[in-house]
Amino acid sequence: SKGDGWLEPNNWLMGGSFCARAPNNWHGITCEGGKLYGIDLSGNGLRGTLAPEVFTAFASSLVEFNVANNQGLGGSIPATIGKATNLCVFDAYGCSFTGTIPDVFSNLNHFTSKYCAKPRFDLHFNALDGPLAASIGDMDGLTYFSCANNNISGTIPQSFAKLTDLETLGLAN
């Protein structure tokens, strides 16, 4: 995603291991036990599209993913997000994502406070369209979901009734 133009590219273009200890660690990467735990590149000037491989290469270890407030980041949300079975935070608001929300969330059962403090899925302020993915209702324990300020159409899927821990549902505009 045009890493040479990022606001904070620290150590990304230098090679080595992304889980290296400071001062050689990569900006925005957190690791636990030598495995990738989180990616937080919010507001970092990312451009282009999300590589589908990010969700498959780290499918069993990625817990938190944040690319919010990167208006140059767009295209579709990769369907491979459904492979990241330990994911419990997905923040991609304020970007330029287009297309529909992929209906691939049935296996994402870590959206619960048992695995993370604030399980959330946030896509507000993008350019998404089409219906809401019914499989979002399978994300047990989800406390925050927003796709406000997009072009979402249709009805709220019946499966959302299963989201008994949901505190915030953002569907405005």
N, C-alpha and C positions, 0 to 999 in steps of 0.2 A: 504493500500500500504506500508506495513512494516514501520509504523510510528515510531517504536522504533529505526530505523536506519536513520531517516531523519537528515539532517544537522541542521535544525531549527525546533525542535519539540515543541517549547514553548507552554505549557498549553494544548496540544492535548491529552495527556494521563491522564490529571488531572480531567476529568469530568467537570461538570458545563455547562454553556451556551456558545456556540461559539460566541455569540454577547455580551459577558460580556465587561465591560469597563476595560481599562488598570488599573492595570498591569495583570489582569486575562484574557485578551483577547487571542484568539487563533492566533498563527502566521499565516499570510497569509489570514486571513478572514476579510472582511470589511462588515459592516452592515449599513443600513439606516433605521431609524424608527423601530428598533428592528427586521428587516428582513435581511436575507443574501442578500448581494448585489454582492460581488465578492470573488473569490477564486484565490489567487496568490501563488502557491507553486512551482514557476519556480526555476530550479536549486537546488532543495532541496533533491535530492537523492531518489526520489520516485521509488518504485519497484512494479511490479505486473501489474494489469489491472485497468482500470477505472470502478468503480462500476456504473452500469446503474442507480441506485437510485439517484445519485447526481443530475441528470437532471430532475427527476420526483419529488423528495422531495422538490426542490426549483424552480419548473417550472415557477412560476409567479414572482419570485423575483430575480433570478440569472441573472445578467447583464454582468459581466466579469468573464471569466474562463481562467486561465493561468497555464499550467503545463509544459511549455516549458523547454527544456534542462534537461530532466530527462531520460537519456538513458535506465534506467532499467524499464521504464513504457512502456508497449506494449499491445499486443492483439489487438482486434478490437475496433474501435470507436463505442460506444453504440448507437444503433438506437434511444434510448430515448433522445438523444440530440435534436431531433425534438420536444420534449415536452417543452423545455425551451424557451417559446415564447418571453421573454424579453431579451434574450441573444443578445449582440451586439459586443462582443469581445470573440474570441475563439483562443487561442494561444497554440498550441501543437506541435511546431516545435522542432526538435532535440531530439525526443523520439524514440521509436521502434514500433510504431503502424503498424499493418499488415492488410491485407484484403482490401476490397473496402471501399470507402467513402460512408456511407449510404445515400440513396436518400430520405431524410426526412426533407428537409429544407423549404418546401412550407409555413409553418406557422411561420417561423422566420422572421418577418417583422420589427424588431427593429434594423437591421443593417443599421442605418442611423444616420447622425449627429444630428438629432432631439433628439435622445436618448443618444448618446455618441459621444465624440469628434472624435475618430478614429475607426469607425466600421471596423473590420477586422476578417479574418478567415485564419489562418496560420498553414499549415501542412507540411512545407518543412522539408527535412532531416528526413524522416521516411522510412518505407518499405511498403508503400501502393501500391496496384496494381489495375488493372481493369480500367474501364472508369470513367470519371468525372460524378458526380451525376447531372442530369439535373435540379433538384430542387434548386441547388445553384443559378441558374439564377433568382429565385423568391425572393432572399434576397435583396429587394429594398434598395438602399442607400449604399450597400457594397462598400467601397473604396479600400480595399486591400484583395486580395485572392492569396495564394500561396500554391502549392503542388509540388514545384520544388524538384528535387533530390529524387524522388520516382520512382515507376515502373508503372506510369499511362500510359494507352494505349487508343487508339481510337481517336475520333475527339472531338473538343470542341463543347459542346451541343449548339444548336441554341438559347436556352433560355438565354445564356450568353449575347446576344445582348440587353437584358433588363437591364443589369447592367450599366446604363448610368452614374453613379457616380464613377465607377471603375477607380482608378488611377494607380494601380499596379496589374498586372496579372502575377504571377510567375509560369511558366510551364517548365522551363529548365531542361534538363537531365531526 
